[in-house]
Amino acid sequence: MQGLDSGDLSIQVSEQPNALVCAWTGKSNDRNPQAALGPWFDGLLAAAAAKGASVTMHFDKLDHFNSSTITALIRLIQGARGKGVKLTFVYDQNLKWQRLSFDALRVFEKADRAFELVTA
């Protein structure tokens, strides 16, 4: 699976035996990040589903993302559930903006643990 470079955002992908691990760096400050992230997320989920792999997103080295990125991430969570792909977001709780942003996504965690938030 190829990574993504879009504006100030870079996502590097490493393929593990049972997981695709995505490391986000830079800033996701595009006014419409879904235009780049949506198709890339679709490909990522298709690759994970084909391998029977989970997806782990590391945001702990990311400098910033805007509110439009949250919408794209919510769509990713919904897409992962639809494809039966386990999704984990890793963030830095010591960064106030990350703590506030990711704590708001806790509403998507369910008992099935298909989506999970983890602190770095």
Secondary structure as GFF3:
##gff-version 3
##sequence-region A 1 120
A	DSSP	beta_strand	4	6	.	.	.	ID=ss1
A	DSSP	beta_strand	9	16	.	.	.	ID=ss2
A	DSSP	beta_strand	19	28	.	.	.	ID=ss3
A	DSSP	alpha_helix	34	51	.	.	.	ID=ss4
A	DSSP	beta_strand	54	58	.	.	.	ID=ss5
A	DSSP	beta_strand	62	65	.	.	.	ID=ss6
A	DSSP	alpha_helix	67	83	.	.	.	ID=ss7
A	DSSP	beta_strand	87	91	.	.	.	ID=ss8
A	DSSP	alpha_helix	96	104	.	.	.	ID=ss9
A	DSSP	three_ten_helix	105	108	.	.	.	ID=ss10
A	DSSP	beta_strand	115	119	.	.	.	ID=ss11
###
